[in-house]
Amino acid sequence: MSAITFLRPDFFEAIGALSHKNIHIILIATKPDIIKQIPLYRELQSRGHTVLLGHTGQHYDENLSGGMLKEFGVEPDFNLNVRGNMCEVVSQIIERFGFVIGELKAKGKIVIPYVHGDTTTAMAASNAGYCHGFASVHVEAGIRTLTPEYEDFGLGMGDGNSKRKFDPVAWREFLMQRKNWQRGSQEPYPEQFCTRCSEAATGVHLAPVELDREFMLSEGFADDRIFVVGNSVVDATEEALEKSKNQTTKSKIFEKYPELEKGDFVRFCIHRRENCLSESRFRAIYGAMKLLIEEGRNVLFINMIQTTLAFERFGLKSEVELLAKKHKNFILSPVWSEYGDVIAAMSRSAVCATDSGSMQEEMNVLSVPCVTLRFGSDRSESAINGGNIIAPPIDSKIIKHMIEFAWNNQDMRKAPKLYGKNVSAKCIDAVEQVLKTGNIFRSDEERLGFAQKPKKK
């Protein structure tokens, strides 16, 4: 496996010589992985467990991964260095991570992979572990997309015509009732596929909220292996906020963009494949942003990989660049490398318009109104809670109207916090609780109580 790089040349020999039988491996690949997994990595270290940090190599650029790893002060013990299209990445993760696990297994170790959320890494890495008879710890387990019952609200289905005006007040009230949401969406793609696959190879499900537990129980997962712990993004966000108050560690993002310091801006972030591959969806979102800019609203747009490709794909690259040159109230920026900068700016924003899952959580932590640019949400609890509102990407004027409604909306800012406190500690408490009774992987013989202890000779 020459493609894999290791922090030390005697990696397998060194780990094999350790007295601990259980080897906890925290897997990271993308920025959300780093943000949500590093708090658990630190917690395991602080409790004296043998824990390794593995990187798949998917996000390898400085502004996507390198800068954030330096910010968090960690260095991966191994890097799988995967590259290519989705199929190639999946197969490489299974093969290469499977090799690492197999070598550790051969040295008598029990590997406990920690995978996060609805990522390709979660799906592929949990598969690799399961092939060796090891079940994963799934951080952010059970997230499922709910979609509002648009027709019940009075919006036309099929012909695109509305039976009533899209009133944001009534719409928010509609979204805050659980009965007005339906299950079954395959979006976001491939994330909803990935999270469901991950669950099948999971031995400890760390669910952020009770709603996620509800989903998992309805799908037949074992009650005693599902733990509602909150979301570890809380630990990372609160740490970043605390650093922002310290003169020696505070973000310098406002020196670069002084116009953001006073707030009163919307932060746009678009990267989902379904939005960036559909011209009608992308143009609806872009058109809303353009209208806000031309009317004098302050707009920060974070230009991600998929967004850049969409601008090129739909012939909008020159237009959006000209828009940034022409309007001082519009900042068109590449991805920021440091999480502290992201949180510092988002905490000042009047509203965040996004198709990101993690940002829906972060907005709840920061008490900032969120507008989700999708047809549904896999963090629907944040809309039911009142701090988030769905703006389906069908019409620029509807999206603009939703953003204006949410702009510094005080009722949305007062939405209760959902994602807990000291979440990483609760996650590891759950893992340790399971390990007291046996392994993370559990056979039906063990689950049903038929397992017998070996007789003494």
C-alpha positions as CSV (number, residue, x, y, z in Angstrom):
1,M,0.0,0.0,0.0
2,S,2.6,2.5,-1.1
3,A,0.0,5.2,-1.6
4,I,-0.5,5.5,2.2
5,T,1.8,7.8,4.1
6,F,2.6,7.3,7.8
7,L,3.8,9.8,10.4
8,R,6.5,7.3,11.5
9,P,8.1,4.5,9.4
10,D,7.5,1.9,12.1
11,F,3.8,2.7,12.5
12,F,2.5,-0.8,12.7
13,E,5.3,-2.1,14.9
14,A,4.9,0.8,17.3
15,I,1.1,0.4,17.6
16,G,1.4,-3.4,17.9
17,A,3.8,-3.0,20.8
18,L,1.3,-1.0,22.8
19,S,-0.4,-2.6,25.8
20,H,-3.9,-1.4,24.9
21,K,-5.8,-3.9,22.8
22,N,-8.5,-1.3,21.7
23,I,-7.2,1.1,19.0
24,H,-9.5,4.1,18.5
25,I,-9.1,5.6,15.0
26,I,-10.6,9.0,14.4
27,L,-11.2,9.5,10.6
28,I,-11.2,12.9,9.0
29,A,-11.5,13.9,5.3
30,T,-13.3,17.2,5.0
31,K,-13.5,20.5,7.0
32,P,-16.7,19.4,8.8
33,D,-14.9,16.2,9.8
34,I,-12.0,18.1,11.3
35,I,-14.3,20.5,13.2
36,K,-16.5,17.8,14.6
37,Q,-14.0,14.9,15.1
38,I,-11.0,16.7,16.6
39,P,-12.9,17.4,19.9
40,L,-13.4,13.6,20.3
41,Y,-9.8,12.9,19.4
42,R,-8.7,15.2,22.2
43,E,-11.2,13.7,24.6
44,L,-9.9,10.2,24.0
45,Q,-6.3,11.4,24.4
46,S,-7.2,13.1,27.7
47,R,-8.7,9.8,29.1
48,G,-5.6,7.8,28.2
49,H,-7.0,5.8,25.3
50,T,-4.8,4.7,22.4
51,V,-6.1,6.9,19.6
52,L,-4.9,7.5,16.1
53,L,-5.8,10.3,13.7
54,G,-6.4,9.1,10.1
55,H,-6.9,11.4,7.1
56,T,-8.3,10.1,3.8
57,G,-6.7,13.0,1.9
58,Q,-9.9,14.1,0.2
59,H,-9.6,17.8,1.3
60,Y,-5.8,18.3,0.9
61,D,-5.6,22.0,-0.1
62,E,-4.4,24.4,2.6
63,N,-7.7,26.3,2.7
64,L,-9.7,23.1,2.9
65,S,-7.7,21.1,5.3
66,G,-4.1,22.0,6.0
67,G,-4.8,25.4,7.6
68,M,-7.4,24.0,9.8
69,L,-5.2,21.1,11.0
70,K,-2.6,23.6,12.0
71,E,-5.2,25.7,13.7
72,F,-6.4,22.7,15.8
73,G,-2.7,21.7,16.4
74,V,-3.0,18.1,15.1
75,E,-1.1,16.0,12.6
76,P,-2.6,12.8,11.2
77,D,-0.8,9.5,12.0
78,F,-1.6,8.3,8.5
79,N,-3.0,9.6,5.2
80,L,-4.7,7.4,2.7
81,N,-4.1,10.0,-0.1
82,V,-7.2,9.1,-2.0
83,R,-7.9,11.0,-5.3
84,G,-10.3,10.8,-8.2
85,N,-14.0,10.7,-8.9
86,M,-16.6,9.5,-6.4
87,C,-16.3,5.8,-7.3
88,E,-12.5,5.9,-7.1
89,V,-12.5,7.7,-3.8
90,V,-15.0,5.2,-2.3
91,S,-13.0,2.2,-3.5
92,Q,-9.7,3.7,-2.4
93,I,-10.9,4.4,1.1
94,I,-12.3,0.8,1.5
95,E,-9.1,-0.7,0.1
96,R,-6.5,1.5,1.9
97,F,-8.3,1.9,5.2
98,G,-9.1,-1.8,5.1
99,F,-5.4,-2.5,4.7
100,V,-4.5,-0.4,7.8
101,I,-7.2,-2.2,9.8
102,G,-6.1,-5.6,8.6
103,E,-2.5,-5.0,9.6
104,L,-3.5,-3.8,13.1
105,K,-5.9,-6.8,13.4
106,A,-3.0,-9.1,12.6
107,K,-1.1,-7.7,15.5
108,G,-4.0,-8.6,17.8
109,K,-5.6,-5.2,18.0
110,I,-9.3,-4.4,18.1
111,V,-9.9,-1.4,15.8
112,I,-12.7,1.1,16.7
113,P,-13.2,3.5,13.7
114,Y,-14.9,6.8,14.5
115,V,-16.7,8.1,11.4
116,H,-18.7,11.3,11.0
117,G,-22.1,12.1,9.7
118,D,-23.2,11.6,6.1
119,T,-19.9,11.7,4.4
120,T,-18.4,9.5,1.8
121,T,-15.7,8.7,4.3
122,A,-18.3,7.5,6.8
123,M,-19.8,5.2,4.3
124,A,-16.6,3.8,2.9
125,A,-14.6,3.6,6.2
126,S,-17.3,1.9,8.1
127,N,-17.5,-0.6,5.3
128,A,-13.8,-1.3,5.5
129,G,-14.0,-1.8,9.3
130,Y,-17.0,-4.1,9.0
131,C,-15.3,-6.3,6.5
132,H,-12.8,-7.1,9.3
133,G,-15.5,-7.7,11.9
134,F,-15.2,-4.3,13.5
135,A,-18.1,-1.9,14.0
136,S,-17.8,1.8,13.9
137,V,-18.7,4.6,16.3
138,H,-20.9,6.9,14.2
139,V,-20.6,10.5,15.3
140,E,-23.7,12.5,14.2
141,A,-25.7,9.3,13.6
142,G,-29.3,9.1,12.4
143,I,-29.6,12.4,10.4
144,R,-32.4,12.0,7.9
145,T,-34.0,14.5,5.6
146,L,-37.5,15.7,6.3
147,T,-39.4,17.7,3.6
148,P,-42.2,20.1,4.3
149,E,-45.7,19.1,3.1
150,Y,-45.8,21.9,0.5
151,E,-49.2,20.9,-0.8
152,D,-50.7,21.1,2.7
153,F,-49.4,24.6,3.0
154,G,-51.1,25.5,-0.3
155,L,-48.2,25.4,-2.7
156,G,-48.9,23.8,-6.0
157,M,-47.4,20.4,-6.7
158,G,-46.4,19.3,-10.3
159,D,-47.3,22.5,-12.2
160,G,-45.2,24.8,-10.1
161,N,-48.1,27.2,-9.4
162,S,-48.9,28.3,-5.9
163,K,-52.4,28.3,-4.5
164,R,-51.5,31.0,-2.0
165,K,-48.9,33.7,-1.5
166,F,-45.6,32.5,0.0
167,D,-46.1,34.3,3.3
168,P,-42.9,33.9,5.4
169,V,-44.6,34.3,8.8
170,A,-47.2,31.6,8.0
171,W,-44.5,29.5,6.4
172,R,-42.3,29.6,9.5
173,E,-45.3,28.7,11.8
174,F,-46.1,25.8,9.4
175,L,-42.5,24.5,9.6
176,M,-42.5,24.7,13.4
177,Q,-45.1,21.8,13.5
178,R,-43.6,18.4,13.3
179,K,-46.7,16.9,11.6
180,N,-46.1,19.1,8.6
181,W,-43.0,17.2,7.5
182,Q,-42.6,14.0,5.6
183,R,-39.8,11.4,5.4
184,G,-38.3,9.7,2.3
185,S,-36.0,12.2,0.6
186,Q,-32.9,11.0,-1.1
187,E,-31.4,14.5,-0.9
188,P,-28.8,15.7,-0.2
189,Y,-27.0,13.4,-2.6
190,P,-25.0,11.3,-1.9
191,E,-25.1,12.2,1.8
192,Q,-28.5,10.6,2.6
193,F,-27.2,7.3,1.0
194,C,-23.9,7.6,2.9
195,T,-25.4,8.1,6.3
196,R,-27.8,5.2,5.9
197,C,-25.0,2.8,4.8
198,S,-22.9,3.9,7.7
199,E,-25.5,3.0,10.2
200,A,-25.6,-0.6,9.1
201,A,-21.9,-1.0,10.1
202,T,-22.2,0.9,13.3
203,G,-22.0,-0.4,16.9
204,V,-22.4,2.9,18.8
205,H,-24.8,5.5,17.3
206,L,-24.1,9.0,18.7
207,A,-27.3,10.9,17.7
208,P,-27.3,14.7,18.0
209,V,-31.0,15.1,18.9
210,E,-34.0,13.0,20.0
211,L,-35.5,13.3,16.5
212,D,-32.5,11.4,15.1
213,R,-33.0,8.7,17.7
214,E,-36.7,8.5,16.6
215,F,-35.6,7.9,13.0
216,M,-33.2,5.1,14.0
217,L,-35.6,3.3,16.3
218,S,-38.2,3.3,13.5
219,E,-35.6,1.7,11.2
220,G,-34.9,-1.2,13.7
221,F,-31.6,-0.2,15.3
222,A,-31.0,-1.4,18.8
223,D,-32.3,0.9,21.5
224,D,-29.3,0.3,23.9
225,R,-26.8,1.4,21.3
226,I,-28.3,4.7,20.4
227,F,-27.2,7.7,22.5
228,V,-28.5,11.2,22.2
229,V,-25.4,13.3,23.0
230,G,-25.8,16.6,21.1
231,N,-23.4,17.6,18.4
232,S,-19.7,18.0,18.8
233,V,-19.8,21.1,16.6
234,V,-20.8,22.9,19.8
235,D,-17.4,22.2,21.4
236,A,-15.5,23.5,18.4
237,T,-17.8,26.5,17.9
238,E,-17.6,27.5,21.6
239,E,-13.8,27.1,21.6
240,A,-13.6,29.4,18.5
241,L,-15.8,32.0,20.1
242,E,-13.8,31.9,23.3
243,K,-10.6,32.4,21.3
244,S,-12.1,35.4,19.5
245,K,-12.4,37.2,22.8
246,N,-8.7,36.8,23.6
247,Q,-6.5,39.5,22.2
248,T,-3.7,37.0,21.4
249,T,-5.9,34.5,19.6
250,K,-8.7,36.6,18.1
251,S,-9.5,36.4,14.4
252,K,-7.9,38.8,12.0
253,I,-10.6,38.4,9.5
254,F,-12.1,41.8,10.2
255,E,-8.7,43.4,9.3
256,K,-9.0,41.8,5.9
257,Y,-12.8,42.6,5.6
258,P,-13.5,45.5,7.9
259,E,-17.0,46.0,6.4
260,L,-18.0,42.7,8.0
261,E,-17.2,43.7,11.6
262,K,-20.3,45.8,12.0
263,G,-22.5,42.9,10.9
264,D,-25.7,43.6,8.9
265,F,-24.8,41.1,6.1
266,V,-25.9,37.8,4.8
267,R,-23.4,35.0,4.4
268,F,-24.1,32.8,1.4
269,C,-22.7,29.3,1.1
270,I,-23.8,27.0,-1.7
271,H,-22.0,23.6,-2.4
272,R,-24.6,20.8,-2.6
273,R,-24.4,18.8,-5.8
274,E,-28.2,19.0,-6.3
275,N,-28.0,22.8,-6.3
276,C,-24.8,23.1,-8.2
277,L,-25.7,20.6,-11.0
278,S,-29.2,21.9,-11.6
279,E,-29.3,25.1,-13.6
280,S,-32.8,26.1,-12.5
281,R,-31.9,25.7,-8.8
282,F,-28.6,27.4,-9.1
283,R,-30.0,30.4,-11.0
284,A,-32.8,30.8,-8.5
285,I,-30.3,31.1,-5.7
286,Y,-27.9,33.2,-7.6
287,G,-30.8,35.5,-8.8
288,A,-31.9,36.1,-5.2
289,M,-28.3,37.0,-4.2
290,K,-28.0,39.4,-7.2
291,L,-31.3,41.1,-6.3
292,L,-30.1,41.6,-2.7
293,I,-26.8,43.0,-3.9
294,E,-28.4,45.4,-6.4
295,E,-30.8,46.7,-3.7
296,G,-27.8,47.6,-1.5
297,R,-27.8,44.7,1.0
298,N,-24.4,43.5,2.2
299,V,-23.5,40.1,0.9
300,L,-20.6,37.8,1.7
301,F,-20.5,34.9,-0.8
302,I,-18.1,32.0,0.0
303,N,-17.0,30.5,-3.4
304,M,-16.5,26.8,-2.9
305,I,-15.3,24.1,-5.3
306,Q,-18.7,23.1,-6.5
307,T,-19.9,26.7,-6.6
308,T,-17.0,27.7,-8.9
309,L,-17.7,24.8,-11.2
310,A,-21.4,25.9,-11.3
311,F,-20.6,29.5,-12.2
312,E,-18.5,28.1,-15.1
313,R,-21.0,25.5,-16.1
314,F,-23.9,28.0,-16.4
315,G,-21.9,30.8,-17.9
316,L,-22.0,33.1,-14.8
317,K,-18.4,33.3,-13.9
318,S,-17.7,36.7,-15.6
319,E,-21.0,38.1,-14.4
320,V,-20.4,37.3,-10.7
321,E,-16.9,38.6,-10.9
322,L,-18.1,41.9,-12.5
323,L,-20.8,42.1,-9.8
324,A,-18.1,42.0,-7.1
325,K,-16.1,44.7,-8.8
326,K,-19.1,47.0,-9.3
327,H,-20.7,46.7,-5.9
328,K,-18.7,47.5,-2.7
329,N,-21.5,45.8,-0.7
330,F,-20.6,42.4,-2.2
331,I,-17.7,40.3,-1.1
332,L,-16.9,37.3,-3.3
333,S,-14.4,35.2,-1.4
334,P,-12.7,31.8,-1.6
335,V,-13.0,29.4,1.3
336,W,-11.3,30.6,4.5
337,S,-8.7,28.2,5.9
338,E,-9.3,28.8,9.6
339,Y,-12.4,27.9,11.5
340,G,-11.9,30.8,13.9
341,D,-12.3,33.2,11.0
342,V,-15.5,31.5,9.9
343,I,-17.1,31.6,13.4
344,A,-16.0,35.2,14.0
345,A,-17.7,36.4,10.9
346,M,-20.8,34.2,11.1
347,S,-21.4,35.4,14.7
348,R,-21.7,38.9,13.3
349,S,-24.0,38.1,10.4
350,A,-27.6,39.1,10.2
351,V,-28.6,35.9,8.5
352,C,-27.0,32.9,6.9
353,A,-28.3,31.5,3.6
354,T,-26.9,28.1,3.0
355,D,-27.4,24.5,1.8
356,S,-24.9,23.2,4.3
357,G,-25.9,20.8,7.1
358,S,-23.3,21.9,9.6
359,M,-24.0,25.5,9.2
360,Q,-27.6,25.0,10.2
361,E,-26.2,23.6,13.5
362,E,-23.7,26.4,13.9
363,M,-26.4,29.0,13.4
364,N,-28.3,27.5,16.2
365,V,-25.2,27.6,18.5
366,L,-24.6,31.2,17.5
367,S,-28.3,32.3,17.7
368,V,-28.1,33.6,14.1
369,P,-31.2,33.2,11.8
370,C,-30.7,30.5,9.1
371,V,-32.3,30.2,5.7
372,T,-31.8,26.7,4.2
373,L,-31.7,26.7,0.4
374,R,-33.1,23.3,-0.2
375,F,-36.5,21.6,-0.5
376,G,-36.1,20.0,2.9
377,S,-33.5,19.6,5.6
378,D,-31.5,16.9,7.4
379,R,-31.4,19.3,10.4
380,S,-35.2,19.8,10.4
381,E,-35.2,20.1,14.1
382,S,-33.7,23.6,13.7
383,A,-36.7,24.6,11.6
384,I,-39.2,23.0,14.0
385,N,-37.3,24.9,16.7
386,G,-38.0,28.2,14.9
387,G,-34.4,29.3,14.2
388,N,-34.2,28.0,10.6
389,I,-36.5,28.5,7.6
390,I,-36.7,26.5,4.4
391,A,-36.4,28.5,1.1
392,P,-36.9,26.0,-1.8
393,P,-34.7,26.9,-4.7
394,I,-37.5,27.4,-7.2
395,D,-37.8,31.2,-7.5
396,S,-35.4,34.0,-6.8
397,K,-38.0,36.3,-5.4
398,I,-39.2,33.7,-2.9
399,I,-35.7,33.1,-1.7
400,K,-35.0,36.8,-1.4
401,H,-38.2,37.3,0.5
402,M,-37.2,34.5,2.9
403,I,-33.8,36.0,3.5
404,E,-35.3,39.5,4.1
405,F,-37.8,38.0,6.6
406,A,-35.0,36.2,8.5
407,W,-32.6,39.2,8.4
408,N,-31.8,39.9,12.1
409,N,-35.2,38.3,13.0
410,Q,-35.3,38.5,16.8
411,D,-37.8,35.6,17.2
412,M,-35.5,33.4,15.2
413,R,-32.5,34.5,17.3
414,K,-34.4,33.5,20.4
415,A,-34.8,29.9,19.2
416,P,-33.7,27.5,22.0
417,K,-30.3,25.8,21.7
418,L,-30.5,22.2,20.4
419,Y,-27.1,20.6,20.4
420,G,-26.0,20.3,24.0
421,K,-22.9,21.1,26.0
422,N,-19.6,19.2,26.6
423,V,-20.7,16.9,23.8
424,S,-17.3,15.2,23.2
425,A,-17.2,14.0,26.8
426,K,-20.8,12.6,26.5
427,C,-19.7,10.8,23.3
428,I,-16.8,9.1,24.9
429,D,-18.9,8.3,28.0
430,A,-21.2,6.4,25.7
431,V,-18.4,4.5,24.0
432,E,-16.8,3.6,27.4
433,Q,-20.2,2.4,28.7
434,V,-20.5,0.0,25.7
435,L,-16.9,-1.2,26.1
436,K,-17.6,-2.2,29.7
437,T,-20.1,-4.8,28.4
438,G,-18.0,-6.1,25.5
439,N,-16.9,-5.0,22.1
440,I,-18.4,-2.3,19.8
441,F,-19.2,-5.1,17.3
442,R,-21.9,-7.2,18.7
443,S,-23.3,-10.5,17.3
444,D,-26.9,-11.6,17.7
445,E,-25.8,-14.2,20.2
446,E,-24.6,-11.4,22.4
447,R,-27.4,-9.0,21.6
448,L,-30.1,-11.6,22.5
449,G,-28.3,-12.7,25.7
450,F,-27.3,-16.2,24.6
451,A,-23.6,-15.7,24.8
452,Q,-21.8,-17.9,27.4
453,K,-18.5,-17.2,29.1
454,P,-15.8,-19.7,28.3
455,K,-15.7,-22.5,30.9
456,K,-12.7,-22.7,33.1
457,K,-10.6,-25.8,32.6
